[in-house]
Amino acid sequence: MKSISDANKIIYIAPSLSSFVQNDIGFLSKKYNVLLNLYAWNKKYLTPLFLIHQLFYLLVNIMKVKVVIVSFGGYWSLLPSIIGRLFGVPVFIILNGTDCASIPMLHYGNLRSFPLRTFCNYSYKFAYKLLPVSSSLVNTRNKYHSDDKYSYQGYKHFFPKINTDYQVLFNGIDENFWKPIDNRTRNKKSFITVLSESQFILKGGPLILDLASRYNDYEFFFVGLNEPDSFDLPANVTFLGRLDPERLRDYFLSCQYYMQLSVYEGFGVALCEAMLCGCIPIGSSVNIIPEIIGSSGFILQKEDIDELVDLVEIALNTEDEKFLERMARDRIIENYSLKKREQKLISIIEQL
């Protein structure tokens, strides 16, 4: 039998301390005693050792907590789901994107690997509830990049027999940090995008380079990676590497447009951060991106350079820049604020 104090404890499991995981831990810690179960899951050769250690950790602690929250489906989510089911402790899995996708030609998605796909399948099957960060992670069809079998994505597409209850839990962005500064001058001939080296093709890097070669008097900034060797780079493109949040915010505040030309996107946290800073968004028509942008920016329907040039021309010739900047920020505050996520996640826990 659990004590009263156990009702104030939760276990939080994640493969890494990403910014949104840290946000969750931060606001959950205000109300609960959060026990962290973290390992360096990127070191795949240690996975068996981590699983053994996690098994003993859960057996020791599972009856001491109210719930278990797992961020991302993966190797780390199966044992919590099974043990939670055996001991009657609810396990919530937050689905963030790659854990609902399989795009082999782009080397993306946990579900393209047989062992990882199997772990995800049974994790989702035995979990108490799934919490995708957008409804597009349940089942969607993205025709932006291709119109073939790989245009169908979402965990329900790959695991149609899973009947686990789910509830959409949007990511939350801190509007008090990501905010414009009065009288800050923007470079109206500037575009910025955030991606990692492994995401360069997935998030439209080559398409943006092609665009840059056609707009020589505009500046293009890539954040998150250093200059790649395998592409011809126009002189007006700058690779800034990884930036701390303060420096990234400075670039968002100095650039006019943010580009999110992803082939697949679980949510788009950087897109929301840029919009909060007043960048006018230009995004691809995949997953939740059009929903995030709404009428505050511009949506590219197909992964095609000519269509992108036409869309950029429309964006560059708008006379409502200040209006779109304000609309972009207001849209994120209204729909995807950190406070809304905090209230929603705590409400889900407290409804038990």
N, C-alpha and C positions, 0 to 999 in steps of 0.2 A: 504494500500500500504506500502511495506517495504522501509525503508530508506537505504541509502548507507551503514551506519554503521551496519545495520542488516545483510548485506551480509557477514560480518566478524564474525558472531556469530554462534555457533553450540551447540546443547544440546547433552551431552554424558550420557548415562544411562547404569548402570551395577549392577549386584547383589552383587558385592564385588570389592575391589581394589586389584585384583590379579596383579602379576608382569606385565603381558602383557597388562592389562588395564592401569596400570600406565605408561607403555611405550607409549601407544597410546595417552594418555592425554598429556604426556610430549612433544612429537613432534607436536601434533596438536596445542598445546598452543603457539608454535613459530609462527604460521600463523593466528590462529583464537582465538577469545575470547570464551573459552570453558566453558559452563554452565553445572555443574554437577548435576545430579538428582540421588541420591543414598539413599537407605534405607537398613536396616538390614533384607533383605528378608529371611535369614535363620530362623528368628523368625516367623514361619508360622502362629501363632495365631494372628499376627499383620497385616497379608496380607490385609484384608478388609480396615483397616485404611490407609495402605500405598497406596492402589489403589485410595481411595478417595482423599488423599493428592496429589498423582501424577496427578489425573484428573484436579484438580484446577491449579496445577503448569503448566501443559501443556496448558491449556486454556489461562492462563495469558501470557505465553512465546512463544507459537508456531509461532505466526506471527512476532516474533522479530528475528528469526534465519533462516539461510540458509538451514540447514539440521538437522536431528536428527540421531544420531548413537546409536544403542543398542548393547551391548555385551551380547551374549547368548540369546536364546529364552527362555521365561518363563512367569511367572505372570506379570513381569515388562515390557514385550514387546508388549502386546496387545493394551493397550490404546494409546501408541505412534503411532502404525501402523494405528489404526482407525482414530485418530485425525489428523495425518499427511495426511491421504487420504482425509478427509473432508475439510481440509484447504489448500490442495495443496502443502504441505511441504514434500519433499522426506524423507523417513525413511529407513535407512539401518540397517539390523540386521546381526551382525557378528556371525556366527554359529561356535561353538568351539568344539563340540563333543557330550557331554551328551545330548544336545538339539536336537540330530538327532538319538538317540538310545533308544532301549528298550530291556534289557536283564534281565527279571524278576528273573531267577534263581540265578543271581549274584547281585540282588538288585541294578541294574545300569540303568540309562537312564531316562531323564525327560518324555519320551513318554510312559513309562509303567504305569504312573498315569493318570487316566481318566481326572481329572480336568486340570492338567498341560498339558497333551497332547492336550486338546481342546484349551487351551490358545495359545499353540505353533502353532496349525493348523491355527487358524484365524490370528495370528500374521504374519505368513509367507504368508498367502493369501493376506493380505491387505498392506504388506510392499512394498515400492518402488523397493527395490532390496535386495537380500540375498547375504551375503559375507561369504561363508564357507571357513574355513582355509585349507581345502583340498577337492579335488574332490570326495574322498571316503565318505564324509559326505552327498553327494547328493544321491548316490545309490551305494551300495557295497555288496559283499558277502565274509564273512570271514569264511573259513573252518578250521582254525587253532585249535579252541576249539571244535567245533561240526559242523556237516553237517546236520542241520535241519532247521526249519523255523526261528530260532533265528540267523542263520548265515547271514540272509539278514538284512541289516541295511541301514540307510540314510533317510533323510526326504522325498525324492521322493518315497521310498518304502512304507512308512507309509501314506503319503499324495499324492497319484498319481495324484490327480486332481489339485494340485497347479501348476500354470503356471507362477508364479512370476519369473522375470528375476534374474539370479544369476551370480556371478563372483567370482572366487577363489581368496582369499586374504590370502596368507601364513602368518603364524606368523613370527615375526622378532626377531632375537637374537643379542645382543650387543657383537660383536667380539672384541671390545676394552676392555671389562671387562673380558669376558670368554676367556682367552688366556694362552698359555703355558709360562713357565719361563725357560730361558736358563739354562742348567746344572742342572735342577731339576731332582733328581733321583726318578724313579718310582719303586714301588714294583711290580715286574713282576708276582707275585703270588697273585694278588688281584682283586676282582670284587666289583663293587658298583652299587647300584640302588636307585632311589628316588621314594617314594610313600607315601601315607598317610595311616592311620589306616583303613579307609573305603575302600581303594583301594588294600589292601593286596592280596586278592584272585584275583581280577580283573587284577592286574598287575603282576601276576605270583609269588607271594611270596612263596607259598608252594613248587612250582617247584624249586625255587632257594634254598630253605632249603634242599630239597632232593639232589640237586646237591652238596651242601656244605658238606653233610654227606659222600659223595663219594670222596671228595677231601680234606682230613684232613689237608694237609700241605699248603692249600691255605686259604687266608682271604676273608671273604665276609662281606660287609658293607651295611646296610640299613639306608637310610636317610629319615626323615619325620615322623617317629613314634618311640615310645618306645617299649621295648621288650614285645611281645604279650604273653598272658597266655595260649592260647589254642593250642600251638604247642610245640613239642619236638625240642629243639634248640641245634644244634651241637655247640661244644665249639669254633669253628673257625668263628662263626657268631657274629657280633657286631651291635647293634641297637643304632644309634647315636642321635635319636630324631630329632627335627627340628633345622636346622642350618641357620645362617644368610648367605647371599650370599658370603661373604669373606671366611668363614670357609668351605662352600660347595665347593667353587673353590679350596681351598687347598686340599680337599679330591679328587676332580677330577684330580688334578695335581699329586697326589701321587699314584693313582690306574691305573692299566693297562687296565682293561676292564670295560665297562659299559653295564649293562643288562637291556633291555626293553622287557620283555616277557609278554606283555599285551594281554588280550583276545580281547580288543577293545581299540583303542587309537585315540582321535580326532586329535592330532598332535604329541605331544612328545617334549615339550619345554625342559625338563630336559635332554632328549637324545641329543638334539642339543647343549645345554650348555656343556655337557660332551665331545661331539665330538670336539667342539671348543677348549677345553682344552687338546685335544690329546688323550682322551680315545678311545680305539678300541671298536666299538659297536657290541653287540650281541642282535639281536631283533627278535621278532615274525613276522610272515607273515600276518599282519593285517593292514588294512587301509593304511596310508601313510608311515608306518615304513620302509618297503623295499625301498621306493622311497627316503626317507631321507638318509638311510645308503648307498644305491648304492653298489659299489664294495669296499667300505672302511671298511667293516666289514662282519658279518656273520648273516644269516637269518635262523631261526628255522621254518620249514614248519608245524610241528604238535606239539601240546602240549603233548609231550611224553618224559619221562626222559631218555630213552635209546637214542632217537634221539638227545636230548640235550647233552648227554655225548659225542656222536660221533662228534657233531659240536664243542664242547669245545675242544676236542682233536685236531681237525684240527686247531682251533685258537691258541692253546698253542704251536703247532709245526710249526707255520709259522716262516719264517726267515725274514719277511718283516715288522717287528713291527714299525720301525721308518717311513717307507714309508706309512703304514696304518694310523699312527698317523697324519702325514701331510695331507694325503688324506682326513681323516675325517674332519679336520678343514677346509681345502680348500672347501670341498663340502658344508658346512654350509654357509661359506662366499659367495660362488657363488650363492646359491639358496635361502637362508633364512636369510639374514642379516637384521638388524633393519632398515638400510637405504633403502633397497628395499621395505620393508613394508610401510615405511613413504612415499616414492615416489608413491607407488601404491595407497594407501588410499587417499592421497591428489589429485592425478590424477582423481580418481573416483569422488571425490567431485567437482573438478573444471570442470569436463565434463558436469555438469548440465547446 
